[in-house]
């Protein structure tokens, strides 16, 4: 990876893209410190630490602390991520959108344009909910129409601006812009988390205890990262053989290929879906600021991952079981709408391709479905292991940090994908130079 970056800096064109990306990331970090006018930041920080627990830690990690600081980037690009997921689901449900997707580059541009409008709409809804819901509880210095509108406009503009920056990084930078915006915010919280771990487990302890704690922390992080890398790169390759055809005087086909099926077919989406669904009741309860009856409080505490695996309250760990079931469900659900075995089998049949030992058409589709169901389960179990390790450490040792398994999966995945894109750009440049020579 370091060698790839070193070689990339030697190429003027790619060096400009890297510097452009770096400048955009500086703009993002400056924006996270720009406060929204009319907001009582100190009150919100105190209220957050006392009442939120871990219900908003997932969002705060994604925003790089902007949510806690109530900066103009408090919503970050979460509305864009949500709108992208919504558009993916609607593409399956609405035939017109499905046709757009099959139109090629023009169709994808139309869908991207619609996604932007949906992003702005979601930003307006989320910012209005925050301005009104939190404003009534003391977020605003003065709860009036002017301040509410100011907060809505500032947060919506901040989210739209970040979306624009992400697109600019994709076009003028190293690519993968939206993901890079998300990753830089997650990474920005890691030094603070390490400082918290130091204060909690090493400061003031004996040398032996501090060293042991440091070794355990490093070991847990390394194990999680290695598992994430293995999960991200693992794939099952289905061999495909193409029959020979005679076209005129030439014989074409006859070559071998494969269909790469990633073990982690859904990426981090199943965890995001499961976490969001479980946090929704906690978030709503926080907005309305009503504790409710005792049974409702117990449900909220069960859904809060900060209460799982605590020796003092083992009953709340039922929430972890619900979380695991949801991750597995969403892994199958998301893969079912993004990968169609029947369509793949039909395309192979049209091109004269077949899986050795399997008849073309429906038998191939059934074979792919069987293999897919098997690897989806393995991928979901891998996701659960990576995501649950930090939660277990939090429950048993009280090591509460913002970067968990979900964050590590995103960081590792985006870094590896960005390195691949840089390598491909260098490869394309080498081909161009060879052709010009």
C-alpha positions in Angstrom: 0.0 0.0 0.0 2.8 2.4 0.9 4.7 1.5 -2.3 1.5 2.2 -4.3 1.2 5.7 -2.7 4.9 6.4 -3.2 4.7 5.5 -6.9 1.5 7.5 -7.2 3.2 10.7 -6.0 5.8 10.3 -8.8 3.0 10.7 -11.4 2.1 14.4 -11.8 -1.6 13.8 -12.7 -2.2 11.4 -9.8 -0.3 13.7 -7.5 -2.6 16.6 -8.3 -5.6 14.3 -7.6 -4.2 13.3 -4.2 -3.5 16.9 -3.3 -7.0 18.0 -4.4 -8.5 15.2 -2.2 -6.3 16.3 0.7 -7.5 19.9 0.4 -11.1 18.8 0.3 -10.6 16.8 3.5 -9.2 19.9 5.2 -12.3 21.8 4.2 -14.4 19.0 5.7 -12.6 19.1 9.0 -12.8 22.9 9.2 -16.5 22.7 8.6 -17.0 20.3 11.5 -15.8 23.1 13.8 -18.2 25.7 12.4 -21.1 26.1 14.8 -24.7 26.5 13.8 -26.0 30.0 14.7 -28.4 30.2 17.7 -27.4 26.8 19.1 -26.4 26.3 22.8 -23.5 23.9 22.2 -22.6 23.5 25.8 -26.1 22.5 26.8 -26.3 20.0 24.0 -23.0 18.4 24.9 -24.1 18.0 28.5 -27.5 16.7 27.5 -25.9 14.3 25.0 -23.5 12.7 27.7 -26.3 12.4 30.3 -29.2 11.2 28.2 -28.1 9.7 25.0 -25.8 6.9 26.2 -24.8 4.9 23.0 -28.0 5.6 21.0 -26.4 8.4 19.0 -22.7 7.2 19.2 -23.1 5.5 15.8 -24.2 8.8 14.2 -21.6 10.9 16.0 -18.8 8.6 14.8 -20.1 8.9 11.2 -20.1 12.7 11.5 -16.6 13.0 13.0 -17.9 14.7 16.2 -20.0 17.2 14.2 -23.2 15.9 15.7 -21.9 16.3 19.3 -20.5 19.8 18.4 -23.7 20.7 16.5 -21.7 22.1 13.6 -23.1 22.9 10.1 -22.0 19.3 9.1 -23.9 17.7 12.0 -26.0 15.6 9.5 -22.9 14.7 7.5 -23.6 12.5 4.4 -26.0 10.2 6.2 -29.0 11.6 4.3 -27.1 10.8 1.0 -26.4 7.3 2.2 -30.0 6.8 3.2 -31.3 8.2 -0.2 -28.9 6.0 -2.1 -30.2 2.9 -0.3 -33.8 4.1 -0.9 -33.1 4.5 -4.6 -31.6 1.0 -4.8 -34.7 -0.4 -3.3 -37.0 1.7 -5.5 -35.0 0.6 -8.6 -36.2 -2.9 -7.9 -39.8 -1.9 -7.2 -40.4 0.7 -9.9 -40.0 -0.5 -13.5 -39.3 3.0 -14.8 -36.3 3.4 -12.5 -35.1 -0.1 -13.5 -35.2 1.0 -17.1 -33.2 4.1 -16.3 -30.5 1.9 -14.7 -30.3 -0.2 -17.8 -29.9 2.8 -20.1 -26.2 3.0 -19.3 -24.4 6.2 -18.4 -27.3 8.5 -19.2 -29.7 6.5 -17.0 -27.2 6.5 -14.1 -26.9 10.3 -14.4 -30.7 10.6 -14.1 -30.8 8.3 -11.1 -27.9 10.3 -9.5 -29.8 13.5 -10.0 -32.9 12.1 -8.4 -30.7 10.8 -5.5 -29.5 14.4 -4.9 -33.1 15.7 -4.7 -34.0 12.9 -2.3 -30.9 13.7 -0.2 -32.0 17.4 0.2 -35.5 16.3 1.1 -34.3 13.9 3.8 -31.9 16.6 5.1 -34.8 19.0 5.4 -36.8 16.4 7.3 -34.0 15.4 9.6 -32.9 19.0 10.3 -36.5 20.0 11.1 -36.9 17.1 13.5 -33.6 18.1 15.3 -34.4 21.8 15.4 -37.9 21.3 16.8 -37.4 18.1 18.9 -34.1 19.2 20.5 -35.0 22.9 20.3 -37.9 22.4 22.8 -35.5 20.8 25.2 -33.0 23.7 25.2 -30.8 23.1 22.2 -31.6 26.6 20.9 -30.7 29.7 22.8 -34.1 31.0 22.0 -36.8 28.7 20.7 -38.5 30.8 18.0 -39.3 30.4 14.4 -36.3 32.4 13.2 -33.8 30.2 15.1 -35.6 27.0 14.0 -35.4 28.0 10.3 -31.8 29.0 10.7 -30.9 25.6 12.1 -32.8 23.8 9.3 -31.2 25.9 6.6 -27.7 25.5 8.0 -27.9 21.7 8.5 -29.5 21.1 5.1 -26.9 23.3 3.4 -24.1 21.6 5.3 -25.3 18.1 4.2 -25.7 19.2 0.6 -22.3 20.8 0.6 -20.7 17.6 1.8 -22.5 15.7 -0.9 -21.0 18.1 -3.5 -17.5 17.7 -2.0 -17.9 13.9 -2.3 -18.8 14.2 -5.9 -15.9 16.6 -6.6 -13.5 14.1 -5.0 -14.9 11.4 -7.3 -14.5 13.6 -10.4 -11.3 15.5 -9.7 -9.7 13.5 -6.9 -8.8 9.9 -6.4 -12.4 8.8 -6.7 -14.8 7.1 -4.2 -15.6 10.5 -2.9 -18.7 9.9 -0.7 -16.9 7.0 1.0 -13.8 9.0 1.6 -15.8 11.8 3.2 -17.3 9.2 5.6 -14.0 7.6 6.4 -12.2 10.8 7.2 -14.8 11.6 9.8 -14.6 8.2 11.4 -10.8 8.3 11.5 -10.9 11.8 13.1 -12.5 10.3 16.2 -9.9 7.5 16.7 -7.3 9.7 18.5 -9.9 10.8 21.0 -10.9 7.2 21.5 -7.3 6.1 22.2 -7.0 8.9 24.7 -10.1 7.7 26.5 -8.7 4.1 26.6 -5.4 5.5 28.0 -7.2 7.5 30.7 -9.4 4.5 31.6 -7.0 1.5 31.6 -3.4 2.8 31.7 -3.1 6.2 33.4 -2.2 5.9 37.1 -1.7 2.1 36.9 1.4 0.2 37.6 3.8 -0.4 34.7 2.9 -4.1 34.4 -0.9 -3.4 34.4 -0.5 -0.6 31.9 1.6 -2.7 29.5 -0.9 -5.6 29.8 -3.8 -3.3 29.1 -2.0 -1.9 26.1 -1.2 -5.3 24.7 -4.8 -6.5 25.1 -6.1 -3.3 23.4 -3.7 -3.6 20.5 -4.4 -7.3 20.1 -8.2 -6.8 20.0 -7.8 -4.0 17.4 -5.4 -6.1 15.2 -7.6 -9.2 15.4 -10.6 -7.1 14.3 -8.7 -5.4 11.5 -7.3 -8.7 10.2 -10.8 -10.3 10.3 -12.2 -7.3 8.4 -9.5 -7.5 5.7 -10.1 -11.3 5.3 -13.9 -10.7 5.2 -13.6 -7.9 2.7 -11.4 -9.8 0.3 -12.9 -13.3 0.5 -14.8 -14.5 -2.5 -16.1 -17.7 -4.0 -15.3 -18.1 -7.7 -17.7 -20.0 -9.8 -16.0 -21.4 -12.9 -17.6 -20.6 -16.3 -16.7 -22.2 -19.6 -17.7 -20.6 -22.9 -18.6 -22.8 -25.9 -16.7 -22.4 -29.2 -18.6 -20.7 -32.0 -17.7 -20.4 -35.7 -18.2 -16.8 -37.0 -17.2 -16.6 -40.7 -13.8 -18.1 -40.9 -12.9 -17.5 -37.2 -13.6 -19.6 -34.2 -14.5 -17.6 -31.1 -15.2 -18.6 -27.5 -13.8 -21.6 -25.8 -12.2 -19.6 -23.0 -12.6 -20.1 -19.3 -13.7 -17.4 -16.8 -15.4 -17.2 -13.5 -18.2 -15.4 -11.6 -16.7 -13.8 -8.4 -19.2 -14.0 -5.5 -18.0 -12.0 -2.5 -18.5 -13.7 0.8 -19.5 -10.3 2.3 -22.0 -9.7 -0.4 -23.9 -7.0 1.4 -20.8 -5.1 2.7 -21.6 -3.0 5.8 -25.2 -2.4 4.7 -26.7 -5.2 6.9 -25.1 -3.8 10.0 -26.2 -0.3 9.2 -29.8 -1.4 8.6 -29.8 -3.5 11.8 -28.3 -0.8 14.0 -30.5 1.9 12.5 -33.7 -0.2 13.1 -32.7 -1.0 16.7 -31.8 2.6 17.5 -35.0 4.1 16.0 -37.1 3.7 19.1 -34.3 5.1 21.3 -33.9 8.1 19.0 -37.6 8.8 18.9 -37.8 8.6 22.7 -34.9 11.0 22.9 -36.7 13.5 20.6 -39.9 13.5 22.6 -38.0 13.5 25.9 -40.5 11.2 27.6 -39.4 8.2 29.7 -42.7 6.3 29.5 -43.7 3.4 31.6 -41.2 1.0 33.2 -41.7 -1.8 30.5 -40.9 0.8 27.8 -37.7 1.9 29.5 -36.6 -1.7 29.8 -37.2 -2.2 26.0 -35.1 0.9 25.2 -32.3 -0.3 27.5 -32.4 -3.7 25.8 -32.1 -2.1 22.4 -29.2 0.1 23.5 -25.9 -1.7 22.6 -24.1 0.0 25.5 -26.0 -2.2 27.9 -25.2 -5.6 26.3 -22.8 -8.1 27.9 -22.7 -6.3 31.2 -22.2 -8.8 34.0 -24.3 -6.7 36.3 -27.3 -6.8 33.9 -27.2 -9.9 31.7 -30.9 -9.6 30.7 -30.2 -6.7 28.4 -28.0 -8.9 26.3 -31.2 -10.2 24.6 -30.8 -7.1 22.5 -27.6 -8.7 21.0 -29.5 -11.8 19.9 -32.1 -9.5 18.2 -29.2 -7.6 16.6 -27.6 -10.8 15.3 -30.9 -12.0 13.8 -31.5 -8.7 12.1 -28.0 -8.7 10.6 -28.5 -12.1 9.1 -31.9 -11.1 7.8 -30.7 -7.9 6.1 -27.7 -9.8 4.6 -30.1 -12.1 2.8 -32.5 -9.3 2.0 -30.0 -6.8 0.6 -28.3 -9.5 -1.5 -31.6 -10.6 -2.9 -32.3 -7.2 -4.4 -28.8 -6.6 -5.7 -27.9 -9.9 -7.2 -30.3 -11.9 -9.4 -29.1 -15.5 -10.1 -31.8 -16.0 -12.8 -30.7 -12.9 -14.7 -27.0 -14.0 -14.4 -27.8 -17.5 -15.6 -29.9 -16.2 -18.6 -27.0 -13.8 -19.6 -24.5 -16.7 -19.5 -26.8 -18.8 -21.6 -27.1 -16.1 -24.3 -23.4 -15.7 -24.4 -22.8 -19.5 -24.7 -21.5 -19.8 -21.2 -22.1 -22.6 -18.7 -20.9 -23.8 -15.3 -19.1 -27.1 -15.8 -21.3 -30.0 -14.8 -24.4 -27.8 -14.6 -27.0 -27.4 -17.4 -27.6 -23.8 -18.6 -30.8 -21.9 -17.6 -32.8 -22.7 -14.5 -30.4 -25.4 -13.2 -27.6 -22.9 -13.3 -29.8 -20.3 -11.5 -30.7 -22.9 -8.8 -27.0 -23.8 -8.4 -26.0 -20.1 -8.0 -28.8 -19.6 -5.5 -27.6 -22.5 -3.4 -24.0 -21.3 -3.4 -25.2 -17.7 -2.7 -27.3 -18.7 0.3 -24.3 -20.6 1.7 -21.8 -17.8 1.4 -24.3 -15.1 2.5 -24.6 -16.9 5.8 -20.8 -17.2 6.2 -20.5 -13.5 5.4 -23.2 -12.5 7.8 -21.5 -14.5 10.6 -18.2 -12.8 9.8 -19.9 -9.4 10.0 -21.4 -10.3 13.3 -18.0 -11.4 14.7 -16.3 -8.2 13.6 -19.2 -6.0 14.9 -19.7 -7.8 18.2 -16.1 -7.9 19.5 -16.0 -4.2 20.4 -19.5 -4.4 21.9 -18.4 -7.3 24.1 -15.3 -5.4 25.2 -17.6 -2.4 26.0 -19.9 -4.5 28.1 -17.4 -6.5 30.0 -14.6 -3.9 30.5 -16.5 -0.6 29.9 -14.3 0.3 27.0 -16.7 2.7 25.3 -15.2 3.9 22.0 -16.9 5.4 18.9 -14.9 3.2 16.4 -16.5 -0.3 16.4 -16.6 -3.2 14.0 -18.9 -1.2 11.7 -16.4 1.7 11.5 -13.5 -0.7 10.9 -15.3 -2.5 8.1 -15.9 0.9 6.4 -12.4 2.2 6.9 -10.7 -1.0 5.7 -13.0 -1.4 2.8 -12.7 2.2 1.6 -8.9 2.3 1.9 -8.5 -0.9 0.0 -10.9 0.2 -2.7 -9.2 3.6 -3.0 -5.8 2.0 -3.3 -7.2 -0.2 -6.1 -8.6 2.9 -7.9 -5.2 4.6 -7.7 -3.5 1.5 -9.0 -6.0 1.3 -11.9 -5.4 5.0 -12.8 -1.6 4.4 -12.8 -2.1 1.3 -15.0 -4.3 3.3 -17.5 -1.6 6.0 -17.6 1.1 3.4 -18.4 -1.0 2.0 -21.2 -1.6 5.5 -22.6 2.1 6.2 -22.4 2.9 3.0 -24.2 0.4 3.8 -27.0 1.8 7.3 -27.4 5.3 6.0 -27.7 
